[in-house]
Amino acid sequence: MSKQTAVDWLLEQMKSRPMTIIELDDIFYQAKKLEREQIEDAYLNGTIQFANDAEIINPKTSTDYYEQTYGGQHDPN
């Protein structure tokens, strides 16, 4: 079974039932959090694979990558 993307999860939530604006805001917050986790996981997996292939370790963390690439404007916190 494959993982569900943040967008797929969001669409599923929005189609499941009518929601208030407050509920929609919460759903969007959760989707952004899921998206960030998926981006960080993808970066980490790629870094590990690169380190294994090249026998080096990248000192950047997935959080560093996310902050550098997307900045704080997309932070769900």
mmCIF file of the N, C-alpha and C atoms, coordinates in Angstrom:
data_MODEL
# 
_entry.id   MODEL 
# 
loop_
_atom_site.group_PDB 
_atom_site.id 
_atom_site.type_symbol 
_atom_site.label_atom_id 
_atom_site.label_alt_id 
_atom_site.label_comp_id 
_atom_site.label_asym_id 
_atom_site.label_entity_id 
_atom_site.label_seq_id 
_atom_site.pdbx_PDB_ins_code 
_atom_site.Cartn_x 
_atom_site.Cartn_y 
_atom_site.Cartn_z 
_atom_site.occupancy 
_atom_site.B_iso_or_equiv 
_atom_site.pdbx_formal_charge 
_atom_site.auth_seq_id 
_atom_site.auth_comp_id 
_atom_site.auth_asym_id 
_atom_site.auth_atom_id 
_atom_site.pdbx_PDB_model_num 
ATOM 1   N N  . MET A 1 1  ? 0.851   -1.182 0.000  1.00 0.00 ? 1  MET A N  1 
ATOM 2   C CA . MET A 1 1  ? 0.000   0.000  0.000  1.00 0.00 ? 1  MET A CA 1 
ATOM 3   C C  . MET A 1 1  ? 0.893   1.240  0.000  1.00 0.00 ? 1  MET A C  1 
ATOM 4   N N  . SER A 1 2  ? 0.637   2.158  -0.902 1.00 0.00 ? 2  SER A N  1 
ATOM 5   C CA . SER A 1 2  ? 1.444   3.372  -0.992 1.00 0.00 ? 2  SER A CA 1 
ATOM 6   C C  . SER A 1 2  ? 0.934   4.433  -0.019 1.00 0.00 ? 2  SER A C  1 
ATOM 7   N N  . LYS A 1 3  ? 1.837   5.358  0.298  1.00 0.00 ? 3  LYS A N  1 
ATOM 8   C CA . LYS A 1 3  ? 1.464   6.463  1.177  1.00 0.00 ? 3  LYS A CA 1 
ATOM 9   C C  . LYS A 1 3  ? 0.547   7.428  0.426  1.00 0.00 ? 3  LYS A C  1 
ATOM 10  N N  . GLN A 1 4  ? -0.262  8.097  1.163  1.00 0.00 ? 4  GLN A N  1 
ATOM 11  C CA . GLN A 1 4  ? -1.169  9.092  0.598  1.00 0.00 ? 4  GLN A CA 1 
ATOM 12  C C  . GLN A 1 4  ? -0.471  10.443 0.628  1.00 0.00 ? 4  GLN A C  1 
ATOM 13  N N  . THR A 1 5  ? -0.524  11.160 -0.489 1.00 0.00 ? 5  THR A N  1 
ATOM 14  C CA . THR A 1 5  ? 0.078   12.488 -0.513 1.00 0.00 ? 5  THR A CA 1 
ATOM 15  C C  . THR A 1 5  ? -0.777  13.454 0.304  1.00 0.00 ? 5  THR A C  1 
ATOM 16  N N  . ALA A 1 6  ? -0.174  14.574 0.657  1.00 0.00 ? 6  ALA A N  1 
ATOM 17  C CA . ALA A 1 6  ? -0.898  15.596 1.415  1.00 0.00 ? 6  ALA A CA 1 
ATOM 18  C C  . ALA A 1 6  ? -2.096  16.110 0.621  1.00 0.00 ? 6  ALA A C  1 
ATOM 19  N N  . VAL A 1 7  ? -1.927  16.260 -0.679 1.00 0.00 ? 7  VAL A N  1 
ATOM 20  C CA . VAL A 1 7  ? -3.028  16.758 -1.522 1.00 0.00 ? 7  VAL A CA 1 
ATOM 21  C C  . VAL A 1 7  ? -4.153  15.733 -1.587 1.00 0.00 ? 7  VAL A C  1 
ATOM 22  N N  . ASP A 1 8  ? -3.813  14.457 -1.759 1.00 0.00 ? 8  ASP A N  1 
ATOM 23  C CA . ASP A 1 8  ? -4.843  13.412 -1.784 1.00 0.00 ? 8  ASP A CA 1 
ATOM 24  C C  . ASP A 1 8  ? -5.598  13.359 -0.461 1.00 0.00 ? 8  ASP A C  1 
ATOM 25  N N  . TRP A 1 9  ? -4.844  13.459 0.643  1.00 0.00 ? 9  TRP A N  1 
ATOM 26  C CA . TRP A 1 9  ? -5.476  13.453 1.958  1.00 0.00 ? 9  TRP A CA 1 
ATOM 27  C C  . TRP A 1 9  ? -6.429  14.639 2.108  1.00 0.00 ? 9  TRP A C  1 
ATOM 28  N N  . LEU A 1 10 ? -5.973  15.824 1.665  1.00 0.00 ? 10 LEU A N  1 
ATOM 29  C CA . LEU A 1 10 ? -6.794  17.028 1.754  1.00 0.00 ? 10 LEU A CA 1 
ATOM 30  C C  . LEU A 1 10 ? -8.082  16.873 0.958  1.00 0.00 ? 10 LEU A C  1 
ATOM 31  N N  . LEU A 1 11 ? -7.971  16.388 -0.267 1.00 0.00 ? 11 LEU A N  1 
ATOM 32  C CA . LEU A 1 11 ? -9.164  16.188 -1.095 1.00 0.00 ? 11 LEU A CA 1 
ATOM 33  C C  . LEU A 1 11 ? -10.124 15.192 -0.456 1.00 0.00 ? 11 LEU A C  1 
ATOM 34  N N  . GLU A 1 12 ? -9.592  14.124 0.088  1.00 0.00 ? 12 GLU A N  1 
ATOM 35  C CA . GLU A 1 12 ? -10.433 13.129 0.750  1.00 0.00 ? 12 GLU A CA 1 
ATOM 36  C C  . GLU A 1 12 ? -11.196 13.751 1.917  1.00 0.00 ? 12 GLU A C  1 
ATOM 37  N N  . GLN A 1 13 ? -10.512 14.555 2.706  1.00 0.00 ? 13 GLN A N  1 
ATOM 38  C CA . GLN A 1 13 ? -11.144 15.215 3.843  1.00 0.00 ? 13 GLN A CA 1 
ATOM 39  C C  . GLN A 1 13 ? -12.238 16.176 3.396  1.00 0.00 ? 13 GLN A C  1 
ATOM 40  N N  . MET A 1 14 ? -11.950 16.943 2.346  1.00 0.00 ? 14 MET A N  1 
ATOM 41  C CA . MET A 1 14 ? -12.912 17.950 1.877  1.00 0.00 ? 14 MET A CA 1 
ATOM 42  C C  . MET A 1 14 ? -14.144 17.317 1.240  1.00 0.00 ? 14 MET A C  1 
ATOM 43  N N  . LYS A 1 15 ? -13.983 16.154 0.641  1.00 0.00 ? 15 LYS A N  1 
ATOM 44  C CA . LYS A 1 15 ? -15.105 15.469 -0.004 1.00 0.00 ? 15 LYS A CA 1 
ATOM 45  C C  . LYS A 1 15 ? -15.952 14.668 0.984  1.00 0.00 ? 15 LYS A C  1 
ATOM 46  N N  . SER A 1 16 ? -15.410 14.407 2.167  1.00 0.00 ? 16 SER A N  1 
ATOM 47  C CA . SER A 1 16 ? -16.079 13.503 3.103  1.00 0.00 ? 16 SER A CA 1 
ATOM 48  C C  . SER A 1 16 ? -17.379 14.065 3.687  1.00 0.00 ? 16 SER A C  1 
ATOM 49  N N  . ARG A 1 17 ? -17.421 15.400 3.855  1.00 0.00 ? 17 ARG A N  1 
ATOM 50  C CA . ARG A 1 17 ? -18.623 16.005 4.451  1.00 0.00 ? 17 ARG A CA 1 
ATOM 51  C C  . ARG A 1 17 ? -18.527 17.516 4.346  1.00 0.00 ? 17 ARG A C  1 
ATOM 52  N N  . PRO A 1 18 ? -19.650 18.195 4.455  1.00 0.00 ? 18 PRO A N  1 
ATOM 53  C CA . PRO A 1 18 ? -19.606 19.661 4.496  1.00 0.00 ? 18 PRO A CA 1 
ATOM 54  C C  . PRO A 1 18 ? -18.881 20.122 5.760  1.00 0.00 ? 18 PRO A C  1 
ATOM 55  N N  . MET A 1 19 ? -18.131 21.209 5.638  1.00 0.00 ? 19 MET A N  1 
ATOM 56  C CA . MET A 1 19 ? -17.365 21.712 6.776  1.00 0.00 ? 19 MET A CA 1 
ATOM 57  C C  . MET A 1 19 ? -17.544 23.213 6.942  1.00 0.00 ? 19 MET A C  1 
ATOM 58  N N  . THR A 1 20 ? -17.351 23.646 8.174  1.00 0.00 ? 20 THR A N  1 
ATOM 59  C CA . THR A 1 20 ? -17.356 25.077 8.452  1.00 0.00 ? 20 THR A CA 1 
ATOM 60  C C  . THR A 1 20 ? -16.001 25.659 8.047  1.00 0.00 ? 20 THR A C  1 
ATOM 61  N N  . ILE A 1 21 ? -15.909 26.971 8.016  1.00 0.00 ? 21 ILE A N  1 
ATOM 62  C CA . ILE A 1 21 ? -14.644 27.641 7.700  1.00 0.00 ? 21 ILE A CA 1 
ATOM 63  C C  . ILE A 1 21 ? -13.574 27.263 8.728  1.00 0.00 ? 21 ILE A C  1 
ATOM 64  N N  . ILE A 1 22 ? -13.951 27.168 9.978  1.00 0.00 ? 22 ILE A N  1 
ATOM 65  C CA . ILE A 1 22 ? -12.996 26.805 11.029 1.00 0.00 ? 22 ILE A CA 1 
ATOM 66  C C  . ILE A 1 22 ? -12.481 25.385 10.813 1.00 0.00 ? 22 ILE A C  1 
ATOM 67  N N  . GLU A 1 23 ? -13.369 24.473 10.450 1.00 0.00 ? 23 GLU A N  1 
ATOM 68  C CA . GLU A 1 23 ? -12.945 23.096 10.178 1.00 0.00 ? 23 GLU A CA 1 
ATOM 69  C C  . GLU A 1 23 ? -12.040 23.041 8.954  1.00 0.00 ? 23 GLU A C  1 
ATOM 70  N N  . LEU A 1 24 ? -12.369 23.809 7.915  1.00 0.00 ? 24 LEU A N  1 
ATOM 71  C CA . LEU A 1 24 ? -11.523 23.850 6.720  1.00 0.00 ? 24 LEU A CA 1 
ATOM 72  C C  . LEU A 1 24 ? -10.145 24.398 7.052  1.00 0.00 ? 24 LEU A C  1 
ATOM 73  N N  . ASP A 1 25 ? -10.087 25.416 7.884  1.00 0.00 ? 25 ASP A N  1 
ATOM 74  C CA . ASP A 1 25 ? -8.807  25.986 8.291  1.00 0.00 ? 25 ASP A CA 1 
ATOM 75  C C  . ASP A 1 25 ? -7.956  24.922 8.986  1.00 0.00 ? 25 ASP A C  1 
ATOM 76  N N  . ASP A 1 26 ? -8.571  24.135 9.857  1.00 0.00 ? 26 ASP A N  1 
ATOM 77  C CA . ASP A 1 26 ? -7.860  23.070 10.554 1.00 0.00 ? 26 ASP A CA 1 
ATOM 78  C C  . ASP A 1 26 ? -7.384  21.994 9.579  1.00 0.00 ? 26 ASP A C  1 
ATOM 79  N N  . ILE A 1 27 ? -8.215  21.646 8.616  1.00 0.00 ? 27 ILE A N  1 
ATOM 80  C CA . ILE A 1 27 ? -7.853  20.638 7.611  1.00 0.00 ? 27 ILE A CA 1 
ATOM 81  C C  . ILE A 1 27 ? -6.667  21.130 6.783  1.00 0.00 ? 27 ILE A C  1 
ATOM 82  N N  . PHE A 1 28 ? -6.679  22.396 6.372  1.00 0.00 ? 28 PHE A N  1 
ATOM 83  C CA . PHE A 1 28 ? -5.557  22.953 5.603  1.00 0.00 ? 28 PHE A CA 1 
ATOM 84  C C  . PHE A 1 28 ? -4.277  22.958 6.439  1.00 0.00 ? 28 PHE A C  1 
ATOM 85  N N  . TYR A 1 29 ? -4.385  23.294 7.714  1.00 0.00 ? 29 TYR A N  1 
ATOM 86  C CA . TYR A 1 29 ? -3.225  23.269 8.610  1.00 0.00 ? 29 TYR A CA 1 
ATOM 87  C C  . TYR A 1 29 ? -2.636  21.858 8.676  1.00 0.00 ? 29 TYR A C  1 
ATOM 88  N N  . GLN A 1 30 ? -3.491  20.868 8.845  1.00 0.00 ? 30 GLN A N  1 
ATOM 89  C CA . GLN A 1 30 ? -3.032  19.486 8.919  1.00 0.00 ? 30 GLN A CA 1 
ATOM 90  C C  . GLN A 1 30 ? -2.385  19.036 7.609  1.00 0.00 ? 30 GLN A C  1 
ATOM 91  N N  . ALA A 1 31 ? -2.956  19.466 6.481  1.00 0.00 ? 31 ALA A N  1 
ATOM 92  C CA . ALA A 1 31 ? -2.391  19.111 5.173  1.00 0.00 ? 31 ALA A CA 1 
ATOM 93  C C  . ALA A 1 31 ? -1.014  19.742 4.991  1.00 0.00 ? 31 ALA A C  1 
ATOM 94  N N  . LYS A 1 32 ? -0.841  20.990 5.410  1.00 0.00 ? 32 LYS A N  1 
ATOM 95  C CA . LYS A 1 32 ? 0.466   21.644 5.305  1.00 0.00 ? 32 LYS A CA 1 
ATOM 96  C C  . LYS A 1 32 ? 1.494   20.926 6.184  1.00 0.00 ? 32 LYS A C  1 
ATOM 97  N N  . LYS A 1 33 ? 1.084   20.505 7.359  1.00 0.00 ? 33 LYS A N  1 
ATOM 98  C CA . LYS A 1 33 ? 1.978   19.769 8.248  1.00 0.00 ? 33 LYS A CA 1 
ATOM 99  C C  . LYS A 1 33 ? 2.381   18.438 7.611  1.00 0.00 ? 33 LYS A C  1 
ATOM 100 N N  . LEU A 1 34 ? 1.425   17.734 7.029  1.00 0.00 ? 34 LEU A N  1 
ATOM 101 C CA . LEU A 1 34 ? 1.705   16.475 6.350  1.00 0.00 ? 34 LEU A CA 1 
ATOM 102 C C  . LEU A 1 34 ? 2.632   16.692 5.160  1.00 0.00 ? 34 LEU A C  1 
ATOM 103 N N  . GLU A 1 35 ? 2.383   17.758 4.396  1.00 0.00 ? 35 GLU A N  1 
ATOM 104 C CA . GLU A 1 35 ? 3.233   18.073 3.250  1.00 0.00 ? 35 GLU A CA 1 
ATOM 105 C C  . GLU A 1 35 ? 4.676   18.309 3.695  1.00 0.00 ? 35 GLU A C  1 
ATOM 106 N N  . ARG A 1 36 ? 4.852   19.062 4.749  1.00 0.00 ? 36 ARG A N  1 
ATOM 107 C CA . ARG A 1 36 ? 6.199   19.336 5.250  1.00 0.00 ? 36 ARG A CA 1 
ATOM 108 C C  . ARG A 1 36 ? 6.894   18.042 5.665  1.00 0.00 ? 36 ARG A C  1 
ATOM 109 N N  . GLU A 1 37 ? 6.177   17.175 6.387  1.00 0.00 ? 37 GLU A N  1 
ATOM 110 C CA . GLU A 1 37 ? 6.756   15.900 6.804  1.00 0.00 ? 37 GLU A CA 1 
ATOM 111 C C  . GLU A 1 37 ? 7.177   15.075 5.595  1.00 0.00 ? 37 GLU A C  1 
ATOM 112 N N  . GLN A 1 38 ? 6.352   15.076 4.541  1.00 0.00 ? 38 GLN A N  1 
ATOM 113 C CA . GLN A 1 38 ? 6.675   14.312 3.335  1.00 0.00 ? 38 GLN A CA 1 
ATOM 114 C C  . GLN A 1 38 ? 7.891   14.888 2.619  1.00 0.00 ? 38 GLN A C  1 
ATOM 115 N N  . ILE A 1 39 ? 8.014   16.197 2.562  1.00 0.00 ? 39 ILE A N  1 
ATOM 116 C CA . ILE A 1 39 ? 9.171   16.837 1.929  1.00 0.00 ? 39 ILE A CA 1 
ATOM 117 C C  . ILE A 1 39 ? 10.433  16.510 2.717  1.00 0.00 ? 39 ILE A C  1 
ATOM 118 N N  . GLU A 1 40 ? 10.350  16.635 4.039  1.00 0.00 ? 40 GLU A N  1 
ATOM 119 C CA . GLU A 1 40 ? 11.509  16.347 4.873  1.00 0.00 ? 40 GLU A CA 1 
ATOM 120 C C  . GLU A 1 40 ? 11.911  14.874 4.780  1.00 0.00 ? 40 GLU A C  1 
ATOM 121 N N  . ASP A 1 41 ? 10.938  13.968 4.765  1.00 0.00 ? 41 ASP A N  1 
ATOM 122 C CA . ASP A 1 41 ? 11.237  12.543 4.634  1.00 0.00 ? 41 ASP A CA 1 
ATOM 123 C C  . ASP A 1 41 ? 11.893  12.241 3.284  1.00 0.00 ? 41 ASP A C  1 
ATOM 124 N N  . ALA A 1 42 ? 11.380  12.852 2.222  1.00 0.00 ? 42 ALA A N  1 
ATOM 125 C CA . ALA A 1 42 ? 11.952  12.627 0.888  1.00 0.00 ? 42 ALA A CA 1 
ATOM 126 C C  . ALA A 1 42 ? 13.385  13.120 0.824  1.00 0.00 ? 42 ALA A C  1 
ATOM 127 N N  . TYR A 1 43 ? 13.638  14.266 1.386  1.00 0.00 ? 43 TYR A N  1 
ATOM 128 C CA . TYR A 1 43 ? 14.998  14.796 1.395  1.00 0.00 ? 43 TYR A CA 1 
ATOM 129 C C  . TYR A 1 43 ? 15.921  13.884 2.199  1.00 0.00 ? 43 TYR A C  1 
ATOM 130 N N  . LEU A 1 44 ? 15.462  13.470 3.371  1.00 0.00 ? 44 LEU A N  1 
ATOM 131 C CA . LEU A 1 44 ? 16.276  12.603 4.221  1.00 0.00 ? 44 LEU A CA 1 
ATOM 132 C C  . LEU A 1 44 ? 16.581  11.289 3.513  1.00 0.00 ? 44 LEU A C  1 
ATOM 133 N N  . ASN A 1 45 ? 15.582  10.693 2.883  1.00 0.00 ? 45 ASN A N  1 
ATOM 134 C CA . ASN A 1 45 ? 15.799  9.440  2.156  1.00 0.00 ? 45 ASN A CA 1 
ATOM 135 C C  . ASN A 1 45 ? 16.796  9.628  1.023  1.00 0.00 ? 45 ASN A C  1 
ATOM 136 N N  . GLY A 1 46 ? 16.706  10.728 0.302  1.00 0.00 ? 46 GLY A N  1 
ATOM 137 C CA . GLY A 1 46 ? 17.652  11.015 -0.770 1.00 0.00 ? 46 GLY A CA 1 
ATOM 138 C C  . GLY A 1 46 ? 19.053  11.251 -0.248 1.00 0.00 ? 46 GLY A C  1 
ATOM 139 N N  . THR A 1 47 ? 19.157  11.940 0.884  1.00 0.00 ? 47 THR A N  1 
ATOM 140 C CA . THR A 1 47 ? 20.457  12.203 1.495  1.00 0.00 ? 47 THR A CA 1 
ATOM 141 C C  . THR A 1 47 ? 21.108  10.910 1.952  1.00 0.00 ? 47 THR A C  1 
ATOM 142 N N  . ILE A 1 48 ? 20.339  10.042 2.567  1.00 0.00 ? 48 ILE A N  1 
ATOM 143 C CA . ILE A 1 48 ? 20.871  8.756  3.014  1.00 0.00 ? 48 ILE A CA 1 
ATOM 144 C C  . ILE A 1 48 ? 21.348  7.940  1.818  1.00 0.00 ? 48 ILE A C  1 
ATOM 145 N N  . GLN A 1 49 ? 20.554  7.904  0.752  1.00 0.00 ? 49 GLN A N  1 
ATOM 146 C CA . GLN A 1 49 ? 20.949  7.163  -0.440 1.00 0.00 ? 49 GLN A CA 1 
ATOM 147 C C  . GLN A 1 49 ? 22.221  7.749  -1.030 1.00 0.00 ? 49 GLN A C  1 
ATOM 148 N N  . PHE A 1 50 ? 22.300  9.075  -1.113 1.00 0.00 ? 50 PHE A N  1 
ATOM 149 C CA . PHE A 1 50 ? 23.495  9.738  -1.633 1.00 0.00 ? 50 PHE A CA 1 
ATOM 150 C C  . PHE A 1 50 ? 24.702  9.414  -0.768 1.00 0.00 ? 50 PHE A C  1 
ATOM 151 N N  . ALA A 1 51 ? 24.528  9.468  0.561  1.00 0.00 ? 51 ALA A N  1 
ATOM 152 C CA . ALA A 1 51 ? 25.629  9.181  1.480  1.00 0.00 ? 51 ALA A CA 1 
ATOM 153 C C  . ALA A 1 51 ? 26.088  7.740  1.317  1.00 0.00 ? 51 ALA A C  1 
ATOM 154 N N  . ASN A 1 52 ? 25.154  6.825  1.144  1.00 0.00 ? 52 ASN A N  1 
ATOM 155 C CA . ASN A 1 52 ? 25.518  5.428  0.941  1.00 0.00 ? 52 ASN A CA 1 
ATOM 156 C C  . ASN A 1 52 ? 26.260  5.237  -0.370 1.00 0.00 ? 52 ASN A C  1 
ATOM 157 N N  . ASP A 1 53 ? 25.807  5.917  -1.420 1.00 0.00 ? 53 ASP A N  1 
ATOM 158 C CA . ASP A 1 53 ? 26.434  5.787  -2.732 1.00 0.00 ? 53 ASP A CA 1 
ATOM 159 C C  . ASP A 1 53 ? 27.815  6.427  -2.764 1.00 0.00 ? 53 ASP A C  1 
ATOM 160 N N  . ALA A 1 54 ? 27.956  7.591  -2.151 1.00 0.00 ? 54 ALA A N  1 
ATOM 161 C CA . ALA A 1 54 ? 29.208  8.343  -2.225 1.00 0.00 ? 54 ALA A CA 1 
ATOM 162 C C  . ALA A 1 54 ? 30.100  8.137  -1.003 1.00 0.00 ? 54 ALA A C  1 
ATOM 163 N N  . GLU A 1 55 ? 29.587  7.413  -0.022 1.00 0.00 ? 55 GLU A N  1 
ATOM 164 C CA . GLU A 1 55 ? 30.303  7.166  1.221  1.00 0.00 ? 55 GLU A CA 1 
ATOM 165 C C  . GLU A 1 55 ? 30.690  8.459  1.939  1.00 0.00 ? 55 GLU A C  1 
ATOM 166 N N  . ILE A 1 56 ? 29.777  9.446  1.888  1.00 0.00 ? 56 ILE A N  1 
ATOM 167 C CA . ILE A 1 56 ? 29.945  10.682 2.643  1.00 0.00 ? 56 ILE A CA 1 
ATOM 168 C C  . ILE A 1 56 ? 28.640  10.972 3.356  1.00 0.00 ? 56 ILE A C  1 
ATOM 169 N N  . ILE A 1 57 ? 28.688  11.844 4.321  1.00 0.00 ? 57 ILE A N  1 
ATOM 170 C CA . ILE A 1 57 ? 27.477  12.224 5.054  1.00 0.00 ? 57 ILE A CA 1 
ATOM 171 C C  . ILE A 1 57 ? 27.240  13.705 4.850  1.00 0.00 ? 57 ILE A C  1 
ATOM 172 N N  . ASN A 1 58 ? 26.042  14.059 4.438  1.00 0.00 ? 58 ASN A N  1 
ATOM 173 C CA . ASN A 1 58 ? 25.640  15.445 4.239  1.00 0.00 ? 58 ASN A CA 1 
ATOM 174 C C  . ASN A 1 58 ? 25.288  16.028 5.607  1.00 0.00 ? 58 ASN A C  1 
ATOM 175 N N  . PRO A 1 59 ? 25.940  17.119 6.024  1.00 0.00 ? 59 PRO A N  1 
ATOM 176 C CA . PRO A 1 59 ? 25.675  17.672 7.351  1.00 0.00 ? 59 PRO A CA 1 
ATOM 177 C C  . PRO A 1 59 ? 24.328  18.372 7.488  1.00 0.00 ? 59 PRO A C  1 
ATOM 178 N N  . LYS A 1 60 ? 23.634  18.661 6.377  1.00 0.00 ? 60 LYS A N  1 
ATOM 179 C CA . LYS A 1 60 ? 22.351  19.350 6.462  1.00 0.00 ? 60 LYS A CA 1 
ATOM 180 C C  . LYS A 1 60 ? 21.265  18.377 6.900  1.00 0.00 ? 60 LYS A C  1 
ATOM 181 N N  . THR A 1 61 ? 20.346  18.873 7.689  1.00 0.00 ? 61 THR A N  1 
ATOM 182 C CA . THR A 1 61 ? 19.190  18.070 8.077  1.00 0.00 ? 61 THR A CA 1 
ATOM 183 C C  . THR A 1 61 ? 18.048  18.339 7.113  1.00 0.00 ? 61 THR A C  1 
ATOM 184 N N  . SER A 1 62 ? 17.036  17.514 7.182  1.00 0.00 ? 62 SER A N  1 
ATOM 185 C CA . SER A 1 62 ? 15.863  17.725 6.344  1.00 0.00 ? 62 SER A CA 1 
ATOM 186 C C  . SER A 1 62 ? 15.175  19.038 6.701  1.00 0.00 ? 62 SER A C  1 
ATOM 187 N N  . THR A 1 63 ? 15.208  19.413 7.970  1.00 0.00 ? 63 THR A N  1 
ATOM 188 C CA . THR A 1 63 ? 14.616  20.683 8.393  1.00 0.00 ? 63 THR A CA 1 
ATOM 189 C C  . THR A 1 63 ? 15.386  21.853 7.795  1.00 0.00 ? 63 THR A C  1 
ATOM 190 N N  . ASP A 1 64 ? 16.729  21.757 7.776  1.00 0.00 ? 64 ASP A N  1 
ATOM 191 C CA . ASP A 1 64 ? 17.548  22.793 7.140  1.00 0.00 ? 64 ASP A CA 1 
ATOM 192 C C  . ASP A 1 64 ? 17.179  22.936 5.666  1.00 0.00 ? 64 ASP A C  1 
ATOM 193 N N  . TYR A 1 65 ? 17.034  21.803 4.986  1.00 0.00 ? 65 TYR A N  1 
ATOM 194 C CA . TYR A 1 65 ? 16.662  21.817 3.568  1.00 0.00 ? 65 TYR A CA 1 
ATOM 195 C C  . TYR A 1 65 ? 15.306  22.494 3.377  1.00 0.00 ? 65 TYR A C  1 
ATOM 196 N N  . TYR A 1 66 ? 14.322  22.129 4.199  1.00 0.00 ? 66 TYR A N  1 
ATOM 197 C CA . TYR A 1 66 ? 12.982  22.706 4.070  1.00 0.00 ? 66 TYR A CA 1 
ATOM 198 C C  . TYR A 1 66 ? 13.020  24.213 4.290  1.00 0.00 ? 66 TYR A C  1 
ATOM 199 N N  . GLU A 1 67 ? 13.694  24.637 5.353  1.00 0.00 ? 67 GLU A N  1 
ATOM 200 C CA . GLU A 1 67 ? 13.762  26.067 5.657  1.00 0.00 ? 67 GLU A CA 1 
ATOM 201 C C  . GLU A 1 67 ? 14.461  26.839 4.547  1.00 0.00 ? 67 GLU A C  1 
ATOM 202 N N  . GLN A 1 68 ? 15.553  26.294 4.002  1.00 0.00 ? 68 GLN A N  1 
ATOM 203 C CA . GLN A 1 68 ? 16.285  26.961 2.929  1.00 0.00 ? 68 GLN A CA 1 
ATOM 204 C C  . GLN A 1 68 ? 15.454  27.016 1.649  1.00 0.00 ? 68 GLN A C  1 
ATOM 205 N N  . THR A 1 69 ? 14.746  25.950 1.352  1.00 0.00 ? 69 THR A N  1 
ATOM 206 C CA . THR A 1 69 ? 13.985  25.861 0.102  1.00 0.00 ? 69 THR A CA 1 
ATOM 207 C C  . THR A 1 69 ? 12.660  26.604 0.171  1.00 0.00 ? 69 THR A C  1 
ATOM 208 N N  . TYR A 1 70 ? 11.930  26.458 1.275  1.00 0.00 ? 70 TYR A N  1 
ATOM 209 C CA . TYR A 1 70 ? 10.583  27.012 1.379  1.00 0.00 ? 70 TYR A CA 1 
ATOM 210 C C  . TYR A 1 70 ? 10.473  28.185 2.337  1.00 0.00 ? 70 TYR A C  1 
ATOM 211 N N  . GLY A 1 71 ? 11.437  28.359 3.222  1.00 0.00 ? 71 GLY A N  1 
ATOM 212 C CA . GLY A 1 71 ? 11.410  29.470 4.163  1.00 0.00 ? 71 GLY A CA 1 
ATOM 213 C C  . GLY A 1 71 ? 10.290  29.349 5.169  1.00 0.00 ? 71 GLY A C  1 
ATOM 214 N N  . GLY A 1 72 ? 10.214  30.329 6.046  1.00 0.00 ? 72 GLY A N  1 
ATOM 215 C CA . GLY A 1 72 ? 9.234   30.297 7.115  1.00 0.00 ? 72 GLY A CA 1 
ATOM 216 C C  . GLY A 1 72 ? 7.810   30.589 6.699  1.00 0.00 ? 72 GLY A C  1 
ATOM 217 N N  . GLN A 1 73 ? 7.615   31.154 5.494  1.00 0.00 ? 73 GLN A N  1 
ATOM 218 C CA . GLN A 1 73 ? 6.250   31.539 5.104  1.00 0.00 ? 73 GLN A CA 1 
ATOM 219 C C  . GLN A 1 73 ? 5.320   30.338 4.955  1.00 0.00 ? 73 GLN A C  1 
ATOM 220 N N  . HIS A 1 74 ? 5.864   29.129 4.794  1.00 0.00 ? 74 HIS A N  1 
ATOM 221 C CA . HIS A 1 74 ? 5.028   27.947 4.651  1.00 0.00 ? 74 HIS A CA 1 
ATOM 222 C C  . HIS A 1 74 ? 4.973   27.121 5.926  1.00 0.00 ? 74 HIS A C  1 
ATOM 223 N N  . ASP A 1 75 ? 5.582   27.627 6.988  1.00 0.00 ? 75 ASP A N  1 
ATOM 224 C CA . ASP A 1 75 ? 5.633   26.886 8.230  1.00 0.00 ? 75 ASP A CA 1 
ATOM 225 C C  . ASP A 1 75 ? 4.219   26.768 8.812  1.00 0.00 ? 75 ASP A C  1 
ATOM 226 N N  . PRO A 1 76 ? 3.736   25.544 9.063  1.00 0.00 ? 76 PRO A N  1 
ATOM 227 C CA . PRO A 1 76 ? 2.368   25.370 9.574  1.00 0.00 ? 76 PRO A CA 1 
ATOM 228 C C  . PRO A 1 76 ? 2.215   25.746 11.038 1.00 0.00 ? 76 PRO A C  1 
ATOM 229 N N  . ASN A 1 77 ? 3.298   26.089 11.710 1.00 0.00 ? 77 ASN A N  1 
ATOM 230 C CA . ASN A 1 77 ? 3.206   26.429 13.141 1.00 0.00 ? 77 ASN A CA 1 
ATOM 231 C C  . ASN A 1 77 ? 2.750   27.846 13.345 1.00 0.00 ? 77 ASN A C  1 
# 
